[in-house]
Amino acid sequence: MPLRRSPPLQTHISAPASDCESHVSDTNDTVRMDKASQRQKRKRTNTSDSQLMNFMTEMKGLFSEFKAQQDDKLDKICSVIEEIKTQNSEIRSSMEFLSNKYDSMLDQLNTLRQETANNKVYIESLENKIEKYERSSRSTCVEIRNIPVIKSETKPTLLKTLTEIGNIINVSIQPLEVKDVFRINNKNHETKTIIVEFTNVFTRDRILNGYKNFNKSNGRLNTEHLKFSGTTKPIFISENLTAKMKRLFYLTRVFASSNEYKYCWTANGKIVIREKEGSTLHWIKDESDLQKLGRQK
């Protein structure tokens, strides 16, 4: 029997892939990788969008809260501004009221000042008239100081003392020439001042001149001349000046002593000052005259 030849054993050996097949395989792998990458990117994109949305929502909430806070503060500021405006308006009204009151008071003050000035002039005029009247009423009077008060003293006893003084200074005094004689109170009750009112100015002048001449020739008249017991005291006889002139006479004597004026006396109710013998006489009517003399020195 003839032997059959067995078909040759075919061994399947994969041939190397062609370039086309290799390219297709690479393309497929790339597609698969792109799809995977897209899936991964889609997932990450969704997460980022969600976070962004949350962030935006949170920011909107913060802005809304901030806006609400700012609106509240703005409302408060507007309220304060309105209150300040109201207060300013009230202050302005008050200032206008006070300004009007001030102007009114200023007008009243000016009116009062003018009235005061007019009243001052009027009062000075009245004072001058009173002063003139008092000087006239005292024109016949003298005052005698340092005569001791005796017990049970009366006007007749005072008249007797006055007559004795006239005899001492060589001036005859008749009772009919004396209108009144009395004492006035002063600081020393033991030697109250005696006021003598004569019936005429001539008798007063005779007494004053006799007193001055006696002092020049015999030394100052004193209580010993009248035989009063006790300590010897000088007796002063002078014009009966008004209160205003007495004060001015005192100031004039002080001025004369401080500025080396040798003479200072009164004449008919007026005050005279002289620096030395033969110099100019200065009549002192008020304190301004002394101030003028002081500036001249």
Contacts in CASP RR format, 6 or more apart in sequence:
PFRMAT RR
TARGET T0000
AUTHOR 0000-0000-0000
METHOD contacts of the structure
MODEL  1
MPLRRSPPLQTHISAPASDCESHVSDTNDTVRMDKASQRQKRKRTNTSDS
QLMNFMTEMKGLFSEFKAQQDDKLDKICSVIEEIKTQNSEIRSSMEFLSN
KYDSMLDQLNTLRQETANNKVYIESLENKIEKYERSSRSTCVEIRNIPVI
KSETKPTLLKTLTEIGNIINVSIQPLEVKDVFRINNKNHETKTIIVEFTN
VFTRDRILNGYKNFNKSNGRLNTEHLKFSGTTKPIFISENLTAKMKRLFY
LTRVFASSNEYKYCWTANGKIVIREKEGSTLHWIKDESDLQKLGRQK
17 25 0 8 1.000
131 242 0 8 1.000
131 244 0 8 1.000
131 245 0 8 1.000
134 242 0 8 1.000
135 242 0 8 1.000
135 245 0 8 1.000
135 269 0 8 1.000
138 239 0 8 1.000
138 240 0 8 1.000
138 241 0 8 1.000
138 242 0 8 1.000
138 269 0 8 1.000
139 201 0 8 1.000
139 204 0 8 1.000
139 268 0 8 1.000
139 269 0 8 1.000
140 179 0 8 1.000
140 197 0 8 1.000
140 198 0 8 1.000
140 199 0 8 1.000
140 200 0 8 1.000
140 201 0 8 1.000
140 203 0 8 1.000
140 204 0 8 1.000
141 195 0 8 1.000
141 196 0 8 1.000
141 197 0 8 1.000
141 198 0 8 1.000
141 204 0 8 1.000
141 239 0 8 1.000
141 240 0 8 1.000
142 195 0 8 1.000
142 196 0 8 1.000
142 198 0 8 1.000
142 204 0 8 1.000
142 207 0 8 1.000
142 208 0 8 1.000
142 237 0 8 1.000
142 238 0 8 1.000
142 239 0 8 1.000
142 240 0 8 1.000
143 193 0 8 1.000
143 194 0 8 1.000
143 195 0 8 1.000
143 196 0 8 1.000
143 237 0 8 1.000
143 238 0 8 1.000
143 239 0 8 1.000
143 240 0 8 1.000
144 162 0 8 1.000
144 165 0 8 1.000
144 193 0 8 1.000
144 194 0 8 1.000
144 196 0 8 1.000
144 235 0 8 1.000
144 236 0 8 1.000
144 237 0 8 1.000
145 191 0 8 1.000
145 193 0 8 1.000
145 194 0 8 1.000
145 235 0 8 1.000
145 236 0 8 1.000
145 237 0 8 1.000
145 238 0 8 1.000
146 191 0 8 1.000
146 223 0 8 1.000
146 233 0 8 1.000
146 234 0 8 1.000
146 235 0 8 1.000
146 236 0 8 1.000
147 161 0 8 1.000
147 191 0 8 1.000
147 194 0 8 1.000
147 223 0 8 1.000
147 226 0 8 1.000
147 228 0 8 1.000
147 235 0 8 1.000
148 190 0 8 1.000
148 191 0 8 1.000
148 223 0 8 1.000
148 228 0 8 1.000
148 233 0 8 1.000
149 183 0 8 1.000
149 189 0 8 1.000
149 190 0 8 1.000
149 191 0 8 1.000
149 192 0 8 1.000
150 157 0 8 1.000
153 183 0 8 1.000
155 180 0 8 1.000
155 181 0 8 1.000
155 182 0 8 1.000
158 181 0 8 1.000
158 182 0 8 1.000
158 183 0 8 1.000
158 194 0 8 1.000
159 175 0 8 1.000
159 178 0 8 1.000
159 181 0 8 1.000
161 194 0 8 1.000
161 226 0 8 1.000
162 173 0 8 1.000
162 178 0 8 1.000
162 181 0 8 1.000
162 194 0 8 1.000
162 196 0 8 1.000
163 173 0 8 1.000
163 175 0 8 1.000
164 226 0 8 1.000
165 221 0 8 1.000
165 226 0 8 1.000
165 235 0 8 1.000
165 237 0 8 1.000
166 172 0 8 1.000
166 173 0 8 1.000
166 207 0 8 1.000
168 214 0 8 1.000
168 221 0 8 1.000
168 225 0 8 1.000
168 226 0 8 1.000
169 207 0 8 1.000
169 210 0 8 1.000
169 211 0 8 1.000
169 213 0 8 1.000
169 214 0 8 1.000
169 221 0 8 1.000
170 210 0 8 1.000
170 213 0 8 1.000
170 214 0 8 1.000
171 206 0 8 1.000
171 207 0 8 1.000
171 210 0 8 1.000
173 203 0 8 1.000
173 207 0 8 1.000
176 199 0 8 1.000
177 198 0 8 1.000
177 199 0 8 1.000
177 200 0 8 1.000
177 203 0 8 1.000
178 196 0 8 1.000
178 197 0 8 1.000
178 198 0 8 1.000
178 199 0 8 1.000
179 197 0 8 1.000
179 198 0 8 1.000
179 199 0 8 1.000
180 195 0 8 1.000
180 196 0 8 1.000
180 197 0 8 1.000
181 194 0 8 1.000
181 195 0 8 1.000
181 196 0 8 1.000
181 197 0 8 1.000
182 194 0 8 1.000
182 195 0 8 1.000
183 192 0 8 1.000
183 193 0 8 1.000
183 194 0 8 1.000
183 195 0 8 1.000
184 192 0 8 1.000
184 193 0 8 1.000
184 195 0 8 1.000
185 192 0 8 1.000
186 192 0 8 1.000
186 193 0 8 1.000
191 233 0 8 1.000
195 240 0 8 1.000
196 207 0 8 1.000
198 204 0 8 1.000
198 207 0 8 1.000
204 239 0 8 1.000
207 237 0 8 1.000
208 237 0 8 1.000
208 238 0 8 1.000
208 239 0 8 1.000
211 221 0 8 1.000
211 237 0 8 1.000
214 221 0 8 1.000
215 221 0 8 1.000
220 234 0 8 1.000
220 235 0 8 1.000
221 234 0 8 1.000
221 235 0 8 1.000
221 237 0 8 1.000
222 232 0 8 1.000
222 233 0 8 1.000
222 234 0 8 1.000
222 235 0 8 1.000
223 230 0 8 1.000
223 232 0 8 1.000
223 233 0 8 1.000
223 235 0 8 1.000
224 232 0 8 1.000
225 235 0 8 1.000
226 235 0 8 1.000
238 266 0 8 1.000
239 266 0 8 1.000
239 268 0 8 1.000
239 269 0 8 1.000
241 249 0 8 1.000
241 266 0 8 1.000
241 269 0 8 1.000
245 266 0 8 1.000
245 269 0 8 1.000
245 270 0 8 1.000
245 271 0 8 1.000
248 271 0 8 1.000
248 284 0 8 1.000
248 286 0 8 1.000
248 287 0 8 1.000
249 264 0 8 1.000
249 266 0 8 1.000
249 271 0 8 1.000
251 287 0 8 1.000
251 290 0 8 1.000
252 264 0 8 1.000
252 271 0 8 1.000
252 273 0 8 1.000
252 284 0 8 1.000
252 290 0 8 1.000
253 264 0 8 1.000
255 261 0 8 1.000
255 273 0 8 1.000
255 290 0 8 1.000
255 293 0 8 1.000
255 294 0 8 1.000
256 262 0 8 1.000
256 263 0 8 1.000
256 264 0 8 1.000
256 273 0 8 1.000
259 293 0 8 1.000
259 294 0 8 1.000
259 297 0 8 1.000
260 275 0 8 1.000
261 273 0 8 1.000
261 274 0 8 1.000
261 275 0 8 1.000
262 274 0 8 1.000
262 275 0 8 1.000
262 276 0 8 1.000
262 277 0 8 1.000
263 272 0 8 1.000
263 273 0 8 1.000
263 274 0 8 1.000
263 275 0 8 1.000
263 276 0 8 1.000
263 277 0 8 1.000
264 271 0 8 1.000
264 272 0 8 1.000
264 273 0 8 1.000
264 274 0 8 1.000
265 271 0 8 1.000
265 272 0 8 1.000
266 272 0 8 1.000
270 283 0 8 1.000
270 284 0 8 1.000
270 285 0 8 1.000
271 283 0 8 1.000
271 284 0 8 1.000
271 285 0 8 1.000
272 281 0 8 1.000
272 282 0 8 1.000
272 283 0 8 1.000
272 284 0 8 1.000
273 281 0 8 1.000
273 282 0 8 1.000
273 284 0 8 1.000
273 293 0 8 1.000
274 280 0 8 1.000
274 281 0 8 1.000
274 282 0 8 1.000
282 289 0 8 1.000
282 293 0 8 1.000
283 289 0 8 1.000
284 290 0 8 1.000
END
